[in-house]
Structure formats: structure tokens, C-alpha cells
């Protein structure tokens, strides 16, 4: 055995310390994940109701145009990229960043970014992208007011024609162990018109359908952003938990292996010593 | 028999029960909804939501939102809704003073509409919070 027992002992101790940390982080993210999922469940009715209502309105007023719904020639685009503030979450941040960069790499000059989370900001800033806005420090517990701020910013730029389309890149929470990066077209949200079918009931709109739509669409945009923030925060915790879980497992495995070679080295040292003594005693005869 | 009323905010389903009547402040004025009302969608102003059921009344403060009445149910979507007992009177008081001060001083670059809205929200909260005692007696009989 090349390694001395003392060296191996030291390595085991080092890895145990790391294991303790990853284990603690795993537990922390488990707790946070539970909280985030509760929040997600609570916010779903809001989003769903707005979505249904907006469909109803469009259903009634099918031909009604709205600047937020109609496509125009695209010159500049804006991407909202939702990452985490902190790493150690497996591929969570890099997956989101990769997905966003795939799209915008070739049109750097015509693309603006709103980055949510420290990791995304660092990455895109270093590579010289145009960053129109940044939101950090709230990715773990997003509030509706954050979504509102982002939404207002986006709609303002869209109205001024600084940008002609808006995408949002976030991580959809499927299960605790499975999350998927998604890209959604936020503005103009033409797809909301699709699937509008059932006719029949007449709905009143006060003061007028146009004004109701004017009110509803920004609400819808904000609720989509809020949904994406919430999904991402759950996904973030899920990804971190999984990453830390496998780190803990790996550490355990390493410790086991090292313990084995430690025992072997110890046994070898003892055997060597015995044979030295025996051969010493032989020599004296 | 009443109708289903749901009040939904981004962070929770605030209220979901059968009620007899609900009175809200729409942008065009107060609006009472009874069972079998013709479907309507209208934005709401900052104000109270009054829910009536079996001669009992509950009041909640609502900030911005809209109401949607369909055949089956009535839904109120709002950014924030609070029962009187949930209102942080001290915070509302502070928000009121802050907004008043800002409106009086009018510093450079002040978003007047925003400050006015903040003042309205604070006043509404305070008003609803003050109604608390009176209504609790009525509702809990």
C-alpha cells in the first residue's frame, strides 16, 4: 500500500465534513421545496382564472385587435431569463442559460435581456449582452410585486416599440426530481386566441370590451411572469435537492472505499511488523 | 340558495363559498351581484367587497382587480384582499402618512398617479379595519 494509514484517515475525515455539508444543504432545500410547492399550488387558481376570463373575452369579441396580441415585424427581441441567485443546483442554471443563448447568440445586437437571478446576470453581462433589467435576490421567494415590476417594464418597452417580441425562459416544475426548461412567447401573445371556440352566452363588458381587454391583458402577462417565477423557484429547490442528494451519496461511497483501503493498509503494516519481529527472533537463535 | 363566489389573489384562494349577494366597487360605480345575474366582466376600483349571506355581512378590503360573473359562479380576481382582522393598521397608517407627505411636497420626478393610488389603498384599508368590530358582531351571531 502506497498510501500511509494516516493519509487515508485524513482524507476520510475531509470527505465526511463535505458530506455533512451536502446533507445539511439537502435538508434545507427539501424544506424550501415544500414551501415553494405550497405557494405554487396556491397561485395556480389565480393564473387559471385570468386565463379563462381572457379567453372568454376574446371569444366574445373575436375580431377585436389589441397591440399586445397582434404580431408585428420583429427587429428587436427581449428575453426574460429566470435563473437562480446561487449555484450548487446541478444543471439548473446552465440549462436555462444554454436554452436562452441558443436563440440569441446570432442576434446579440438586436436582443435585450431581463435577467432574474444572479447567475444569469453574471453570465450574460460577462459576454456583453444588452441587459435591460436585472432582478436579483428574490428567486427563492418571488412575490407578485416582482412579477408586476418585470411586467410593467416589459410592457413599457413593448409599447414604445423598443422591442417587438418578448420571450420568457424558465424552468417548469414537473416532479421533485424532474424539471424542464421552457421557452414561452409572452408578447405578442397571439396563441391565446387559439382554441377559442364555444359561443353562446352573451357577456357584458363594462365600460367596454376594449377597456376590459386593456385591463385584462397586462394582468395576464403579469400572471404568466409570476407563474414562471414560482415554477422556477420550486424547480430550483428541486434541482438543488437532487444535486445535494447525489453529492451525499457519492461522499458515502468514497468513504466506504477509503475505509476499505485504510483497513488494508493497516493490516499490511501489522503483517510487516510481525514478520520483522519473527525474522529478528529467528536470527537470534 | 345563493351562488358561488370565489375571490382569488396571487398568493391564495381568499374566499370560496356560496353567498346571497356581493357588492363591489367597479370602475363605473358600485355593483351588486345577485344570483342569476347576466354575465359581466368589469375592472374594480380600490374599495370594499361586501359579502352578504343569510343576513350576515362580511367585508374585505380589495386592491385593484376585476370581477367576472358567469352562469355558474362569480369570480373576483384581485392583487390583494384582506379581512379587516388581517389588516396591519399601523402599516396602513404609515403608508397613508408617507403618501400624503409625498403628495404635499411633490418632489422632482414624483409619479403622482402612483402616490395617489397608494394613498387610496391606505385609506381603504383603514376604513375597512375600522369597520371590524361592528361587522364581527353581526357576522358571528
HADDOCK unambig.tbl for C-alpha pairs under 7 A between the chains (distance, minus, plus):
assign (segid A and resid 39 and name CA) (segid B and resid 11 and name CA) 6.71 0.50 0.50
assign (segid A and resid 42 and name CA) (segid B and resid 11 and name CA) 5.71 0.50 0.50
assign (segid A and resid 42 and name CA) (segid B and resid 12 and name CA) 4.81 0.50 0.50
assign (segid A and resid 42 and name CA) (segid B and resid 13 and name CA) 6.64 0.50 0.50
assign (segid A and resid 43 and name CA) (segid B and resid 10 and name CA) 5.07 0.50 0.50
assign (segid A and resid 43 and name CA) (segid B and resid 11 and name CA) 5.08 0.50 0.50
assign (segid A and resid 43 and name CA) (segid B and resid 12 and name CA) 5.97 0.50 0.50
assign (segid A and resid 46 and name CA) (segid B and resid 8 and name CA) 5.68 0.50 0.50
assign (segid A and resid 46 and name CA) (segid B and resid 9 and name CA) 6.02 0.50 0.50
assign (segid A and resid 46 and name CA) (segid B and resid 10 and name CA) 5.51 0.50 0.50
assign (segid A and resid 144 and name CA) (segid B and resid 10 and name CA) 6.56 0.50 0.50
assign (segid A and resid 202 and name CA) (segid B and resid 39 and name CA) 6.88 0.50 0.50
assign (segid A and resid 203 and name CA) (segid B and resid 39 and name CA) 4.74 0.50 0.50
assign (segid A and resid 203 and name CA) (segid B and resid 40 and name CA) 5.12 0.50 0.50
assign (segid A and resid 204 and name CA) (segid B and resid 39 and name CA) 6.02 0.50 0.50
assign (segid A and resid 204 and name CA) (segid B and resid 40 and name CA) 4.31 0.50 0.50
assign (segid A and resid 204 and name CA) (segid B and resid 41 and name CA) 6.26 0.50 0.50
assign (segid A and resid 205 and name CA) (segid B and resid 40 and name CA) 5.64 0.50 0.50
assign (segid A and resid 205 and name CA) (segid B and resid 41 and name CA) 5.09 0.50 0.50
assign (segid A and resid 205 and name CA) (segid B and resid 42 and name CA) 5.91 0.50 0.50
assign (segid A and resid 206 and name CA) (segid B and resid 41 and name CA) 6.53 0.50 0.50
assign (segid A and resid 206 and name CA) (segid B and resid 42 and name CA) 4.99 0.50 0.50
assign (segid A and resid 207 and name CA) (segid B and resid 28 and name CA) 6.89 0.50 0.50
assign (segid A and resid 212 and name CA) (segid B and resid 42 and name CA) 6.28 0.50 0.50
assign (segid A and resid 212 and name CA) (segid B and resid 43 and name CA) 6.68 0.50 0.50
